[in-house]
């Protein structure tokens, strides 16, 4: 079975129709630190799963360059990449922290960047 990736333009349209995308996403993080952290890999996977579930599209390729620190107001930028190489930025913002649980909002940019030539 061959799976095709959805172009970023479709993702962009799907996420824009949702308005403020995904409120109250959460993941558990490592403890034993002054502030919990969610690894960049786990964050990317969680963002991809939530985007797919919310938009009804296949799970996108999402990368996040850094761990997410569990401190309210902390933000990081992740990138959704389509098969054609175009990208869509996704902002992740911590909304609350309860022990090792980090709750965050996800908001996709309104426009995609074209694939490099």
N, C-alpha and C positions, 0 to 999 in steps of 0.2 A: 504494500500500500504506500503510495507516495503522498507525502504531506507538503502542502505549499504554505509559505509564510504570507501573512496578510501585509500588504504595503502600509507604510506609515500613514499615508493619506487616509486610508480606511480607519486606522486606529485613531487618528486625529479627529475625524468626523464622529466616530463612536464615542470618544471621550468628551468631546465638546457638547454632545447632546445630553450628557449627564450633569452638566453644570459643575458645581463643586464636587469633585470626584472623590469618592470613598472617605467617609468620615468614620473615625473610630477603628481603623485597622490596628491590629496589635500583634506583637510577637514577644516571646520570652527571650530574655537576654542572660548573659553570664553575670553571676553575682560575685561578691567578694571584693568588689571595687567600690570606690566611693560613689560612682554612678554606673548603673548597668550599661552594657554596650551590646548592640546587635551587630553581628559580623556583616561585612559588605555582601558576602555570598548569600546569607540567609535573608538579608534585606531585599536583595535583587529577586530572589525566588518568591518571597512573600508579595512583593509589588507585582511581579508577573502574574502570580496566581489571582490576586485581587483584581487586576485589570481584566484578565480573561473572564473571571466570574461576573464582573460588573457589566462588561460590554458584550458578552456572548461570543467573543472572538476567540480564536486559538491562543494559547499561552504565548506571549511575545518573548523575544530575546531582550532581556533587561540586564544592564550592568550598573553597579553602584561602585564608585571609586574608593569609598571609605566606609568604615564602621559607623553606625549611628549611635551617638551617645545619648543615653536616657536622661536628658535634661529638657524640661519644657521650653519650647521655643527654638530648640536646635533644628537646623535644616541641613539637608544634603541634596545633591542633584544626582539623579540616575538618568540613564539613557536607554531608550527603547530603540532597537535597530531592526529595520525590515530587511528582507532578502535583497532588495534592490540597493541597499546601502544607505538609504535615507534614514534620518534619525528624528526622534521626538524627545525633548527633555521632559523629565518628570521631577517635580519638587516634592520631597518628603519632609514633613514638619512634625516634630514631637508635640503632642497635645497634652499628654499626661503620663505619669510614671507611677506604678504601684508595685513596690518591691522589685522583682525582676521583669515585670510586664511593662512594655513600652507601647503606648497607644500613639498612633500617628495618622495624619491626613496625607493623602496623595493627590496631587494636582498635575495634570499633563499640560504642557504648553499648548497654546492655541494654533501654532503653525509648526510644521516639520521643516527640517533642514534637508535640502536635496543631497543625494549621494555624491561623494567626491568623484571627479572625472579623472 
